Amino acid sequence: MKTTRRNFVFSMLSGAAIIGGASLSDEAIAAQSSRGKALVLYYSWSGNTKIIATQISQKVGGDMVELDLVKPYSRNYNTCTDEAKRDQEQNARPELKTTLPNLAQYDVIYLGYPIWWGSIPMHFYTLLEQNDFSGKTIAPFCSHGGGGIGRSVSDIKRLSPNATVTEGLSVPRAGGSSLSSDIDGWLSKIGLRG
Ligand SMILES: Cc1cc2nc3c(=O)[nH]c(=O)nc-3n(C[C@H](O)[C@H](O)[C@H](O)COP(=O)(O)O)c2cc1C
């Protein structure tokens, strides 16, 4: 049976999100030095994951890198969902354009993505297969349109068997007013806060 299109609630980020260049708190600096350097590595098609990534980065410090693709997905929503579905069905490995920093310098990698068809977009397969995450702690976080975190964390675990993958943070769209406290709660729960 062909999966019906857009069988999930999806609401795009509306309005402008202004991300300020907030400086790190003393707690973030202390956490960073006791735990080694953090990398917030994310992809965002319509901006929601980017908002979450920015807040996480302000709390944990370290570097923030956005993933780009050699052939970006269409900016048209319907076309993008079709392309993403096709890539999932074909088990594709979309090529990454971003040159990653040397992962050896990081202990914890916060990995952020929008949920696409119940899991990670296929370029996260490319990312996790083509780079060595052995010995790293991967802390997954996602933005979704109502369907939750889906299969994404188990797929990440399968693709990075030599990494420690924490419980994921599941955020509807851009998280709203509770985003900051939701992130704090998640960081505490997975033992990566303060
Ligand atoms: C190709 C595609 C597939 C999607 N699949 C799902 C899904 O399976 N479940 C869900 O809850 N939301 C789904 N969504 C909605 C996105 O996860 C949601 O809008 C998210 O906030 C987008 O994050 P972003 O702004 O960082 O791209 C999908 C969106 C797109 C474009």
The ligand as a Tripos MOL2 file, in Angstrom:
@<TRIPOS>MOLECULE
LIG
   31    33     1     0     0
SMALL
NO_CHARGES

@<TRIPOS>ATOM
      1 C1          9.5810   15.5470    4.1530 C.3       1 LIG1
      2 C2          8.8430   15.7510    5.4410 C.ar      1 LIG1
      3 C3          8.3900   14.6550    6.1440 C.ar      1 LIG1
      4 C4          7.7920   14.8190    7.3970 C.ar      1 LIG1
      5 N1          7.4010   13.7200    8.1100 N.ar      1 LIG1
      6 C5          6.8750   13.8810    9.3540 C.ar      1 LIG1
      7 C6          6.5090   12.7520   10.1460 C.ar      1 LIG1
      8 O1          6.6420   11.5950    9.7590 O.2       1 LIG1
      9 N2          6.0070   12.9860   11.4000 N.ar      1 LIG1
     10 C7          5.8470   14.2440   11.8870 C.ar      1 LIG1
     11 O2          5.4110   14.3910   13.0170 O.2       1 LIG1
     12 N3          6.1790   15.3350   11.1530 N.ar      1 LIG1
     13 C8          6.6990   15.1780    9.9180 C.ar      1 LIG1
     14 N4          7.0600   16.2760    9.1710 N.ar      1 LIG1
     15 C9          6.9500   17.6000    9.7830 C.3       1 LIG1
     16 C10         8.3020   18.0680   10.3580 C.3       1 LIG1
     17 O3          8.9240   17.0700   11.1590 O.3       1 LIG1
     18 C11         8.0890   19.2980   11.2230 C.3       1 LIG1
     19 O4          7.4660   20.3030   10.4660 O.3       1 LIG1
     20 C12         9.3670   19.8480   11.8040 C.3       1 LIG1
     21 O5          9.0310   20.8550   12.7500 O.3       1 LIG1
     22 C13        10.2610   20.4450   10.7420 C.3       1 LIG1
     23 O6         11.4880   20.8170   11.3190 O.3       1 LIG1
     24 P1         12.4510   21.8510   10.5380 P.3       1 LIG1
     25 O7         11.7350   23.1950   10.5610 O.co2     1 LIG1
     26 O8         13.7030   21.8830   11.3480 O.co2     1 LIG1
     27 O9         12.6600   21.3640    9.1620 O.co2     1 LIG1
     28 C14         7.6170   16.1300    7.9130 C.ar      1 LIG1
     29 C15         8.0360   17.2350    7.1680 C.ar      1 LIG1
     30 C16         8.6430   17.0480    5.9360 C.ar      1 LIG1
     31 C17         9.1090   18.2530    5.1480 C.3       1 LIG1
@<TRIPOS>BOND
     1     1     2 1
     2     2     3 ar
     3     2    30 ar
     4     3     4 ar
     5     4     5 ar
     6     4    28 ar
     7     5     6 ar
     8     6     7 ar
     9     6    13 1
    10     7     8 2
    11     7     9 ar
    12     9    10 ar
    13    10    11 2
    14    10    12 ar
    15    12    13 ar
    16    13    14 ar
    17    14    15 1
    18    14    28 ar
    19    15    16 1
    20    16    17 1
    21    16    18 1
    22    18    19 1
    23    18    20 1
    24    20    21 1
    25    20    22 1
    26    22    23 1
    27    23    24 1
    28    24    25 2
    29    24    26 1
    30    24    27 1
    31    28    29 ar
    32    29    30 ar
    33    30    31 1
@<TRIPOS>SUBSTRUCTURE
     1 LIG1         1 GROUP 0 **** ****
